[in-house]
């Protein structure tokens, strides 16, 4: 039985199941449906890396380009000890729908390396990053496929990769990687773009639902880039009252609200949010089920399932993470009146500003921060209302509505190109 349960939570099977539901509503023909269920191409690589102790360790890596009908593929690169090809496939699929739902001219891709970056030195991480580009460099580029940071990768890793690609090509092509440091062609506003885009969609959700978000109690599961920026920006832009946050070790709660700067400083000093002075330690599971107005799942996949969905008390779920809710849980949340802002809409701010970075790299002219924020706001607001309107029209939950918008946009170009 445990293996059956695990199979149900295979992220790629979930991504396919979500597509199948949309395909049925859209009445896609069989050929189109089958084409959209699978990646266009995949590359698996073996990466020998000299470690600091003189030994050679061999790592496995992946790059999946899911669909490039609408343009070059785009997607992050994750360093994670539990990375799998099916996780990368699912994330590449979601990137395809994400680019389509915010209407930017890109397809979706994703990459991953099976490693534990927390146990590696900076030198080892640099050699691993460069080894990966030596292998996947043949299938990436500004006109082909553009990686970006994701779980446990960062601007420094992107800088090493962009440099290695330049060495291979013999010239600089900074647009091959996004999420780079600003001196190497990065975009202003990229660092907090995922969370900022999610906060913009939450603001719009508050409007359509008639919920005053100023002072609204909020719990954030996951306190990496997206979660910590979600805390800071939720407070700054909407006046949310963040009462609970968590990381991989556990969570903290206080009804008085948490100060973002102090929590970040505590995590930096101790390695975790747990043990924060004046707060009660709680589990990640307890955090998800708190009686709050807003829940922000900002960690990894499959944290809201059929097992715990009935216990979710939040009015709005702001999915800053990829794939935090299973299809069965979606149905339960919808039935119970929880308004879900689905991942590939909610967290599309990151890829949107990455697209802005590609545009700026292409013509070597860079935008001021306020212009990046203004254009991101316009993209996210338009996408939110397109999805919300589709949900009302089809009487569907928001994830299905987002799929209907995105899949139809991709399918239209696939038809025009004569692929199916």
VEXFI-753886 format. One record per residue: y, x negated, z negated of N, C-alpha, C in turn. Coordinates in pm, whole numbers, padded with zeros to 5 digits, always signed. Layout:
# residues N
YXZYXZYXZ ...
# end
This chain:
# residues 420
-00124-00081+00000+00000+00000+00000+00128-00083+00000 +00135-00194-00076+00259-00271-00075+00297-00316+00065 +00196-00356+00147+00230-00403+00281+00290-00290+00366 +00239-00166+00344+00294-00052+00417+00441-00032+00381 +00470-00042+00251+00607-00024+00205+00698-00130+00265 +00648-00255+00269+00728-00365+00325+00752-00340+00474 +00650-00292+00542+00662-00265+00687+00773-00165+00713 +00783-00062+00627+00886+00040+00644+01026-00021+00635 +01039-00131+00560+01170-00191+00540+01195-00309+00634 +01108-00327+00735+01134-00430+00835+01266-00395+00904 +01367-00484+00896+01500-00447+00945+01504-00416+01094 +01421-00486+01174+01423-00458+01318+01361-00322+01348 +01255-00286+01275+01197-00153+01294+01299-00045+01256 +01377-00072+01152+01482+00022+01111+01588+00033+01221 +01629-00081+01277+01729-00079+01385+01677+00001+01505 +01549-00018+01538+01490+00057+01649+01483+00207+01616 +01448+00239+01493+01438+00379+01451+01575+00447+01460 +01679+00375+01420+01815+00430+01428+01855+00453+01574 +01820+00359+01661+01847+00376+01804+01770+00495+01861 +01643+00508+01822+01560+00618+01873+01623+00754+01844 +01678+00766+01723+01741+00892+01684+01861+00923+01775 +01941+00820+01803+02057+00839+01891+02014+00868+02034 +01910+00797+02080+01861+00816+02217+01816+00960+02241 +01755+01018+02138+01709+01157+02150+01827+01253+02165 +01929+01233+02085+02048+01320+02093+02119+01302+02227 +02128+01175+02272+02197+01146+02398+02113+01177+02521 +01983+01207+02496+01888+01235+02606+01883+01119+02706 +01874+00996+02653+01861+00879+02740+01727+00886+02813 +01726+00844+02939+01597+00840+03010+01511+00729+02952 +01380+00735+02979+01284+00646+02913+01313+00499+02940 +01350+00466+03064+01376+00326+03098+01496+00270+03023 +01604+00346+03019+01724+00303+02946+01692+00285+02798 +01622+00383+02742+01588+00379+02600+01506+00254+02569 +01405+00226+02648+01319+00110+02622+01396-00020+02636 +01484-00029+02736+01566-00150+02754+01651-00177+02631 +01710-00071+02575+01801-00089+02462+01728-00112+02330 +01596-00098+02329+01519-00119+02205+01488-00266+02181 +01510-00353+02279+01462-00491+02270+01572-00591+02307 +01565-00713+02249+01659-00818+02289+01638-00860+02434 +01749-00890+02501+01742-00943+02638+01676-01081+02640 +01710-01166+02541+01648-01299+02533+01649-01350+02390 +01551-01439+02363+01536-01500+02231+01502-01647+02247 +01548-01730+02154+01513-01871+02152+01473-01908+02009 +01354-01968+01995+01309-02021+01866+01308-02173+01877 +01367-02241+01777+01381-02386+01785+01323-02453+01661 +01281-02578+01677+01231-02661+01569+01330-02775+01549 +01372-02795+01424+01484-02885+01396+01443-02992+01295 +01411-03115+01341+01384-03224+01248+01515-03280+01194 +01526-03292+01062+01649-03340+01000+01616-03451+00900 +01687-03564+00912+01671-03673+00816+01741-03635+00686 +01666-03630+00577+01722-03592+00448+01779-03714+00377 +01854-03690+00271+01921-03801+00201+01822-03900+00141 +01702-03854+00109+01603-03946+00048+01524-04025+00151 +01562-04010+00280+01496-04087+00386+01381-04015+00452 +01334-03903+00397+01226-03827+00459+01282-03739+00570 +01194-03695+00658+01231-03601+00763+01175-03464+00727 +01264-03364+00727+01220-03226+00700+01238-03146+00828 +01141-03062+00858+01145-02983+00981+01181-02838+00948 +01288-02790+01011+01337-02653+00989+01310-02569+01114 +01303-02438+01094+01288-02345+01207+01417-02265+01222 +01458-02245+01346+01579-02169+01371+01560-02071+01486 +01654-01975+01496+01646-01870+01597+01784-01844+01656 +01786-01798+01780+01905-01736+01839+01857-01619+01924 +01908-01502+01895+01870-01381+01968+01994-01323+02035 +01987-01307+02167+02095-01243+02243+02044-01104+02282 +02098-01003+02217+02037-00870+02226+02072-00798+02356 +02200-00789+02387+02242-00719+02509+02379-00769+02551 +02390-00813+02677+02517-00868+02725+02577-00786+02840 +02542-00656+02845+02594-00571+02952+02746-00563+02949 +02805-00554+02828+02950-00536+02816+03028-00666+02812 +02960-00780+02808+03030-00907+02803+02946-01013+02734 +03002-01134+02714+02930-01240+02644+02884-01191+02507 +02770-01241+02462+02722-01197+02331+02796-01269+02219 +02796-01207+02103+02873-01257+01988+02795-01226+01863 +02785-01325+01773+02715-01295+01649+02704-01415+01558 +02693-01389+01430+02694-01493+01328+02567-01575+01324 +02572-01678+01239+02460-01767+01215+02438-01777+01065 +02316-01746+01021+02284-01742+00878+02193-01858+00840 +02221-01921+00725+02131-02017+00663+02069-01945+00543 +01937-01919+00548+01878-01844+00436+01730-01878+00425 +01679-01896+00301+01538-01933+00285+01441-01824+00329 +01486-01699+00331+01397-01588+00370+01427-01535+00510 +01495-01614+00592+01528-01569+00727+01401-01543+00807 +01403-01436+00890+01290-01405+00978+01342-01368+01115 +01257-01378+01215+01298-01341+01350+01333-01193+01358 +01262-01109+01282+01293-00966+01288+01428-00934+01224 +01465-01007+01119+01598-00989+01062+01705-01026+01164 +01683-01138+01233+01780-01183+01333+01787-01084+01449 +01672-01032+01491+01672-00929+01598+01753-00806+01557 +01730-00761+01434+01801-00642+01386+01951-00666+01383 +01990-00782+01330+02133-00813+01320+02196-00828+01458 +02121-00881+01554+02171-00892+01692+02189-00753+01753 +02095-00662+01724+02109-00524+01772+02233-00460+01711 +02248-00475+01579+02364-00413+01512+02496-00474+01563 +02493-00604+01598+02614-00665+01655+02648-00602+01791 +02545-00568+01868+02568-00502+01998+02640-00370+01977 +02590-00290+01883+02651-00159+01857+02788-00175+01789 +02801-00279+01707+02927-00304+01637+03039-00334+01736 +03012-00423+01832+03114-00457+01933+03150-00334+02016 +03049-00252+02044+03075-00133+02125+03154-00028+02048 +03124-00011+01920+03189+00097+01844+03337+00068+01823 +03375-00061+01813+03518-00094+01802+03578-00124+01940 +03495-00108+02044+03541-00117+02183+03604-00252+02217 +03529-00359+02185+03568-00491+02235+03465-00534+02340 +03506-00612+02442+03421-00638+02558+03319-00749+02535 +03231-00728+02437+03130-00827+02402+02997-00757+02377 +02889-00834+02393+02757-00787+02352+02724-00842+02215 +02598-00828+02174+02559-00869+02039+02454-00978+02038 +02467-01069+01943+02367-01174+01922+02362-01208+01774 +02270-01295+01736+02263-01343+01599+02179-01469+01596 +02201-01552+01495+02123-01673+01479+02086-01691+01333 +01982-01771+01310+01942-01799+01173+01862-01926+01164 +01870-01992+01050+01788-02109+01020+01722-02085+00884 +01591-02108+00877+01519-02093+00751+01544-02219+00668 +01627-02206+00567+01660-02319+00481+01723-02267+00354 +01733-02352+00253+01803-02315+00131+01926-02405+00116 +02042-02359+00165+02160-02445+00164+02206-02484+00024 +02167-02404-00078+02207-02436-00216+02139-02564-00265 +02030-02602-00198+01957-02722-00239+01985-02841-00148 +02082-02828-00058+02110-02933+00040+02249-02994+00018 +02260-03123+00046+02389-03192+00035+02475-03160+00157 +02601-03196+00151+02690-03176+00266+02640-03253+00387 +02592-03376+00365+02540-03457+00476+02419-03393+00541 +02330-03338+00459+02210-03271+00514+02249-03145+00590 +02346-03069+00537+02392-02949+00607+02457-02984+00741 +02532-03094+00744+02595-03135+00870+02489-03175+00972 +02389-03252+00930+02285-03294+01026+02204-03174+01075 +02180-03075+00987+02109-02954+01029+02193-02874+01129 +02322-02862+01101+02412-02787+01190+02417-02848+01328 +02427-02980+01333+02433-03049+01462+02300-03041+01536 +02188-03049+01462+02056-03037+01524+02040-02899+01589 +02090-02796+01522+02080-02660+01577+02156-02650+01709 +02277-02704+01714+02356-02696+01837+02292-02777+01949 +02230-02889+01916+02162-02966+02021+02052-02884+02088 +01991-02792+02012+01884-02710+02069+01935-02582+02136 +02032-02514+02073+02077-02386+02130+02198-02403+02221 +02252-02525+02228+02372-02548+02309+02357-02505+02454 +02236-02506+02503+02211-02470+02645+02230-02320+02672 +02232-02237+02566+02245-02093+02590+02370-02034+02525 +02461-02119+02475+02584-02067+02417+02705-02118+02494 +02820-02060+02469+02944-02098+02536+03038-01979+02540 +03166-02005+02565+03267-01899+02563+03234-01785+02660 +03169-01817+02771+03133-01714+02870+02991-01662+02852 +02918-01715+02751+02777-01679+02736+02747-01615+02600 +02766-01692+02493+02728-01647+02360+02806-01729+02258 +02870-01663+02162+02962-01729+02070+02917-01705+01925 +02864-01809+01857+02827-01795+01715+02949-01789+01624 +02922-01757+01497+03028-01744+01396+02963-01758+01259 +03043-01767+01151+02983-01778+01017+02916-01648+00975 +02817-01661+00887+02749-01546+00828+02702-01590+00690 +02589-01539+00644+02541-01570+00510+02520-01720+00493 +02585-01779+00393+02574-01920+00357+02617-02017+00467 +02698-01971+00561+02765-02062+00653+02915-02040+00638 +02994-02135+00685+03137-02132+00656+03217-02206+00764 +03351-02208+00756+03432-02276+00858+03397-02423+00879 +03360-02495+00773+03324-02636+00790+03199-02651+00878 +03099-02565+00854+02978-02569+00936+03011-02535+01081 +03103-02438+01101+03144-02404+01237+03216-02522+01303 +03295-02598+01225+03366-02714+01279+03267-02820+01327 +03163-02849+01246+03061-02944+01289+02992-02898+01417 +02964-02769+01425+02895-02717+01543+02984-02724+01667 +03112-02688+01652+03204-02696+01766+03218-02840+01812 +03220-02935+01717+03231-03077+01753+03106-03125+01827 +02989-03083+01780+02865-03123+01846+02857-03067+01988 +02902-02943+02003+02902-02881+02136+02998-02957+02229 +03115-02997+02176+03210-03075+02256+03149-03208+02299 +03073-03271+02208+03007-03398+02241+02905-03378+02353 +02827-03269+02344+02726-03242+02447+02790-03216+02583 +02904-03143+02584+02967-03104+02709+03059-03212+02765 +03112-03297+02675+03207-03398+02720+03350-03351+02722 +03375-03231+02668+03511-03178+02659+03515-03073+02548 +03635-03045+02497+03650-02944+02393+03641-02804+02451 +03559-02721+02389+03557-02578+02421+03553-02505+02287 +03668-02503+02221+03672-02451+02086+03630-02305+02077 +03646-02231+02187+03610-02090+02186+03461-02064+02179 +03377-02170+02183+03233-02152+02173+03190-02105+02034 +03275-02130+01935+03245-02093+01796+03368-02024+01739 +03349-01917+01663+03464-01859+01592+03442-01874+01441 +03546-01839+01366+03541-01864+01223+03564-02011+01191 +03629-02083+01284+03657-02225+01265+03778-02243+01173 +03796-02364+01117+03920-02391+01045+04040-02376+01139 +04151-02330+01087+04269-02305+01171+04313-02429+01250 +04310-02553+01194+04351-02669+01274+04262-02696+01396 +04140-02637+01398+04050-02655+01512+04044-02530+01599 +04149-02448+01597+04152-02331+01683+04104-02204+01617 +04095-02203+01484+04062-02080+01415+04178-01982+01418 +04148-01855+01389+04252-01752+01390+04302-01725+01249 +04431-01706+01237+04485-01653+01112+04416-01520+01083 +04388-01494+00956+04331-01364+00918+04182-01351+00933 +04111-01458+00974+03966-01446+00992+03891-01443+00860 +03941-01516+00759+03868-01531+00634+03836-01400+00565 +03933-01309+00560+03910-01182+00489+03893-01064+00584 +03870-01093+00713+03872-00986+00814+03764-00881+00792 +03644-00922+00752+03535-00826+00732+03574-00725+00625 +03621-00776+00511+03659-00688+00401+03784-00607+00436 +03881-00670+00499+04005-00600+00534+03977-00483+00628 +03892-00507+00728+03856-00398+00818+03787-00285+00744 +03699-00319+00649+03632-00218+00569+03729-00138+00483 +03828-00206+00428+03929-00138+00346+04013-00043+00433 +04043-00084+00556+04115+00006+00648+04033+00134+00673 +03901+00119+00692+03819+00239+00717+03809+00325+00591 +03804+00261+00474+03803+00336+00349+03932+00416+00333 +04044+00355+00365+04173+00425+00359+04170+00552+00444 +04115+00540+00567+04108+00655+00656+04010+00760+00604 +03900+00714+00543+03803+00808+00485+03869+00889+00373 +03948+00821+00291+04019+00892+00185+04107+01002+00241 +04172+00975+00354+04259+01075+00417+04180+01197+00464 +04069+01173+00537+03995+01287+00593+03921+01365+00485 +03888+01298+00375+03817+01365+00266+03910+01424+00162 +04039+01390+00170+04134+01438+00071+04115+01376-00066 +04069+01248-00068+04046+01178-00195+04159+01077-00217 +04226+01086-00331+04330+00990-00366+04260+00863-00417 +04275+00753-00343+04203+00631-00377+04276+00544-00479 +04402+00576-00509+04474+00496-00608+04410+00519-00746 +04359+00412-00804+04291+00423-00932+04146+00467-00923 +04094+00486-00800+03956+00532-00783+03858+00426-00833 +03764+00466-00917+03666+00371-00971+03574+00322-00860 +03547+00190-00862+03475+00126-00752+03376+00023-00806 +03256+00020-00747+03154-00080-00780+03120-00158-00654 +03112-00290-00667+03086-00378-00552+02957-00454-00577 +02856-00428-00493+02729-00500-00505+02728-00616-00405 +02732-00738-00457+02744-00857-00373+02884-00915-00388 +02893-01043-00427+03025-01100-00453+03044-01231-00378 +02998-01230-00252+03027-01343-00164+03161-01319-00096 +03171-01363+00029+03297-01350+00103+03343-01205+00111 +03257-01118+00163+03297-00978+00184+03325-00907+00052 +03237-00926-00047+03253-00856-00173+03375-00899-00252 +03399-01030-00260+03514-01078-00337+03645-01041-00268 +03650-01051-00135+03771-01006-00063+03786-00854-00072 +03672-00781-00073+03679-00636-00090+03743-00600-00224 +03712-00679-00327+03772-00661-00459+03923-00683-00452 +03963-00800-00398+04105-00835-00393+04185-00737-00308 +04134-00705-00189+04209-00619-00096+04203-00472-00138 +04091-00429-00198+04084-00293-00247+04190-00266-00352 +04213-00366-00438+04317-00356-00539+04456-00363-00475 +04475-00464-00387+04607-00488-00329+04653-00377-00234 +04565-00333-00145+04606-00239-00040+04592-00092-00080 +04494-00062-00166+04467+00080-00199+04483+00112-00346 +04494+00011-00431+04504+00037-00574+04374+00083-00637 +04259+00042-00578+04130+00078-00637+04115+00014-00776 +04036+00079-00859+04005+00024-00991+03860-00024-00988 +03841-00157-00972+03707-00211-00960+03648-00230-01099 +03546-00148-01131+03489-00148-01266+03359-00227-01276 +03300-00262-01160+03172-00336-01163+03158-00420-01038 +03104-00540-01056+03070-00627-00943+02939-00698-00977 +02872-00750-00874+02746-00822-00901+02724-00930-00796 +02636-01024-00829+02588-01123-00732+02437-01129-00743 +02375-01230-00686+02228-01233-00681+02165-01243-00820 +02241-01288-00920+02185-01303-01055+02201-01178-01141 +02292-01090-01106+02315-00971-01185+02460-00926-01175 +02496-00825-01257+02629-00768-01245+02700-00755-01378 +02827-00711-01369+02910-00687-01487+02982-00555-01472 +03011-00492-01585+03077-00361-01584+03176-00352-01699 +03294-00296-01671+03387-00257-01776+03470-00141-01724 +03481-00037-01804+03558+00080-01761+03707+00050-01751 +03751-00062-01809+03892-00099-01803+03932-00160-01669 +03834-00197-01587+03863-00260-01459+03860-00411-01467 +03826-00475-01357+03809-00620-01351+03920-00685-01269 +03974-00794-01322+04076-00872-01252+04007-00968-01155 +04039-00956-01026+03968-01033-00923+03982-01183-00944 +04103-01230-00967+04124-01375-00982+04042-01430-01097 +04037-01357-01206+03963-01405-01324+03812-01404-01298 +03763-01301-01228+03619-01295-01197+03582-01408-01102 +03663-01431-01000+03637-01540-00904+03636-01675-00976 +03731-01696-01066+03738-01822-01141+03614-01839-01229 +03569-01729-01293+03449-01733-01378+03326-01767-01294 +03313-01705-01178+03197-01731-01090+03198-01876-01041 +03317-01925-01007+03328-02064-00960+03287-02162-01070 +03323-02129-01194+03294-02218-01307+03147-02211-01349 +03089-02091-01350+02954-02073-01405+02846-02053-01300 +02887-02020-01177+02789-01995-01071+02749-01851-01057 +02801-01764-01144+02767-01622-01137+02875-01539-01205 +02878-01411-01170+02973-01321-01238+02924-01282-01377 +02793-01294-01401+02738-01249-01530+02797-01333-01644 +02808-01269-01759+02867-01337-01874+03019-01336-01874 +03079-01256-01785+03226-01250-01780+03280-01191-01911 +03378-01258-01973+03428-01211-02103+03482-01068-02098 +03441-00987-02195+03491-00850-02205+03416-00749-02121 +03315-00795-02044+03237-00703-01959+03092-00699-02005 +03028-00588-01976+02886-00571-02009+02801-00616-01891 +02697-00696-01917+02605-00737-01811+02516-00620-01772 +02502-00598-01641+02414-00493-01589+02332-00551-01474 +02231-00478-01429+02151-00523-01315+02214-00472-01184 +02173-00531-01074+02217-00483-00943+02176-00338-00922 +02057-00303-00970+02007-00167-00954+02094-00067-01031 +02133-00106-01152+02220-00021-01233+02357-00003-01168 +02408-00111-01109+02540-00103-01046+02541+00001-00934 +02436+00002-00852+02431+00096-00739+02438+00241-00784 +02389+00269-00904+02377+00407-00952+02488+00447-01048 +02592+00366-01059+02705+00399-01148+02779+00524-01099 +02837+00596-01191+02916+00715-01158+03058+00672-01122 +03076+00633-00994+03205+00584-00945+03244+00663-00820 +03370+00651-00780+03415+00718-00658+03371+00640-00534 +03383+00507-00542+03355+00422-00425+03247+00320-00460 +03147+00309-00372+03045+00205-00384+03056+00115-00262 +03060-00017-00284+03063-00112-00174+02936-00198-00176 +02833-00163-00099+02720-00254-00083+02766-00371+00005 +02769-00492-00053+02822-00608+00020+02727-00726+00010 +02595-00696-00008+02497-00804-00022+02408-00808+00104 +02277-00791+00085+02183-00800+00198+02128-00662+00234 +02021-00664+00316+01967-00540+00371+01885-00462+00266 +01871-00331+00294+01774-00245+00226+01789-00239+00074 +01912-00218+00026+01931-00203-00118+01939-00056-00159 +01973+00031-00063+01971+00175-00089+01857+00235-00008 +01754+00281-00077+01631+00326-00012+01597+00468-00058 +01486+00519-00007+01440+00652-00052+01410+00653-00201 +01385+00535-00259+01352+00525-00402+01474+00553-00491 +01593+00509-00447+01710+00522-00536+01824+00606-00479 +01811+00653-00355+01922+00725-00291+01963+00851-00368 +01866+00920-00427+01898+01041-00504+01986+01010-00625 +01984+00884-00669+02059+00845-00789+02199+00791-00758 +02235+00784-00630+02367+00733-00592+02470+00843-00623 +02567+00809-00706+02665+00910-00750+02801+00893-00683 +02821+00782-00610+02951+00757-00546+02982+00865-00442 +03110+00890-00422+03151+00985-00317+03157+00918-00180 +03191+00788-00178+03202+00714-00051+03125+00583-00065 +03040+00552+00034+02971+00423+00040+03031+00341+00153 +03087+00227+00116+03160+00141+00211+03070+00021+00241 +03000+00025+00355+02895-00073+00382+02950-00203+00440 +02992-00292+00352+03038-00423+00396+02921-00512+00435 +02802-00485+00383+02681-00560+00421+02621-00502+00548 +02531-00579+00610+02456-00530+00725+02326-00466+00678 +02301-00343+00721+02174-00276+00694+02142-00248+00550 +02241-00211+00465+02209-00190+00324+02135-00059+00296 +02135+00035+00392+02079+00168+00369+01968+00197+00469 +01853+00239+00420+01741+00271+00511+01761+00409+00573 +01692+00438+00684+01706+00569+00748+01674+00685+00655 +01569+00670+00571+01534+00778+00478+01647+00800+00378 +01706+00690+00331+01816+00701+00235+01938+00765+00300 +01963+00735+00427+02075+00797+00499+02068+00949+00492 +01948+01002+00516+01931+01147+00515+01959+01204+00377 +01913+01134+00273+01932+01181+00135+02081+01178+00098 +02148+01068+00130+02291+01055+00099+02371+01164+00171 +02339+01188+00297+02409+01290+00376+02390+01429+00312 +02266+01457+00275+02234+01586+00212+02311+01603+00080 +02328+01492+00008+02395+01497-00123+02546+01484-00114 +02598+01477+00009+02743+01475+00026+02810+01340+00004 +02730+01232+00008+02789+01098-00001+02840+01060+00139 +02969+01027+00148+03028+00992+00278+03005+00843+00302 +02914+00811+00395+02881+00672+00425+02967+00622+00542 +03037+00510+00520+03103+00441+00631+03003+00336+00677 +02933+00360+00790+02816+00277+00826+02854+00134+00858 +02758+00045+00830+02782-00099+00839+02848-00144+00968 +02793-00102+01083+02845-00163+01206+02980-00107+01250 +03029-00005+01178+03170+00032+01187+03247-00036+01074 +03200-00021+00952+03275-00065+00834+03303-00215+00834 +03201-00296+00869+03221-00441+00860+03254-00506+00993 +03300-00426+01090+03331-00479+01222+03463-00557+01227 +03536-00562+01115+03659-00639+01113+03636-00786+01142 +03522-00839+01095+03491-00980+01118+03477-01012+01264 +03396-00935+01336+03377-00964+01479+03503-00931+01559 +03582-00834+01511+03706-00801+01582+03804-00919+01578 +03821-00979+01459+03911-01095+01452+03847-01218+01517 +03715-01227+01518+03649-01332+01594+03679-01317+01743 +03678-01193+01791+03718-01167+01931+03862-01209+01953 +03950-01175+01858+04090-01219+01869+04096-01372+01876 +04011-01440+01798+04008-01587+01800+03966-01637+01938 +03864-01575+01998+03821-01613+02133+03935-01597+02233 +04008-01485+02224+04120-01459+02314+04226-01568+02297 +04258-01601+02172+04360-01703+02146+04313-01841+02196 +04185-01873+02176+04131-01999+02226+04139-02007+02377 +04116-01893+02443+04109-01891+02589+04243-01926+02653 +04353-01887+02588+04481-01923+02650+04570-02009+02559 +04508-02069+02456+04577-02169+02374+04712-02122+02322 +04715-01997+02276+04836-01945+02214+04793-01862+02094 +04852-01890+01979+04799-01834+01855+04896-01736+01791 +04839-01628+01735+04918-01517+01683+04951-01538+01535 +05066-01486+01491+05097-01489+01348+05008-01391+01271 +04996-01415+01141+04905-01336+01058+04936-01187+01063 +05064-01149+01059+05096-01006+01057+05053-00936+01185 +05055-01009+01298+05010-00951+01425+04858-00931+01424 +04785-01028+01368+04640-01014+01356+04606-00891+01271 +04674-00876+01157+04648-00761+01069+04682-00629+01139 +04792-00627+01212+04835-00506+01281+04733-00465+01388 +04685-00563+01464+04589-00532+01571+04452-00497+01515 +04414-00562+01404+04288-00526+01339+04295-00383+01286 +04405-00349+01223+04423-00213+01169+04411-00110+01281 +04475-00137+01393+04471-00042+01506+04328-00023+01556 +04253-00132+01570+04115-00124+01619+04025-00048+01521 +04035-00082+01393+03947-00021+01294+03980+00127+01274 +04108+00160+01275+04149+00300+01256+04101+00386+01373 +04120+00336+01495+04075+00411+01613+03924+00430+01611 +03850+00323+01576+03704+00332+01573+03658+00431+01466 +03721+00427+01348+03683+00520+01241+03695+00664+01287 +03808+00699+01346+03829+00839+01383+03741+00881+01500 +03709+00789+01590+03615+00821+01698+03478+00858+01639 +03433+00780+01541+03304+00806+01478+03310+00933+01393 +03415+00950+01316+03427+01070+01232+03427+01196+01318 +03501+01192+01430+03505+01308+01520+03368+01336+01581 +03294+01228+01616+03159+01246+01672+03066+01309+01569 +03082+01269+01443+02999+01327+01336+03025+01477+01321 +03152+01515+01328+03187+01657+01317+03134+01735+01438 +03150+01677+01556+03106+01744+01680+02956+01768+01682 +02879+01666+01643+02733+01674+01652+02670+01721+01521 +02755+01746+01418+02702+01783+01285+02598+01682+01240 +02636+01553+01253+02544+01443+01223+02600+01359+01109 +02511+01280+01046+02561+01185+00947+02634+01072+01021 +02716+00998+00948+02807+00904+01013+02737+00790+01086 +02621+00745+01036+02554+00635+01106+02505+00682+01243 +02447+00802+01247+02404+00854+01376+02524+00871+01468 +02635+00919+01415+02757+00936+01497+02804+00803+01553 +02801+00698+01470+02842+00565+01517+02749+00516+01628 +02618+00542+01611+02523+00506+01716+02552+00584+01845 +02581+00713+01833+02608+00792+01953+02725+00735+02031 +02831+00694+01961+02948+00635+02027+02910+00502+02091 +02845+00414+02014+02818+00279+02060+02713+00276+02171 +02603+00348+02151+02494+00344+02249+02539+00403+02383 +02617+00510+02379+02667+00567+02503+02755+00468+02578 +02837+00392+02505+02924+00292+02570+02842+00181+02635 +02739+00133+02565+02654+00029+02623+02574+00085+02740 +02517+00204+02722+02435+00264+02828+02516+00288+02955 +02642+00326+02939+02727+00350+03055+02740+00224+03141 +02759+00109+03077+02774-00017+03152+02640-00061+03210 +02532-00038+03135+02399-00069+03187+02373+00010+03316 +02413+00139+03317+02397+00222+03438+02483+00169+03552 +02609+00137+03520+02701+00088+03624+02651-00042+03687 +02587-00126+03606+02537-00254+03657+02404-00238+03730 +02343-00120+03718+02217-00095+03788+02096-00151+03719 +02105-00175+03587+01990-00230+03515+01887-00122+03486 +01934-00001+03467+01840+00109+03435+01902+00240+03481 
# end
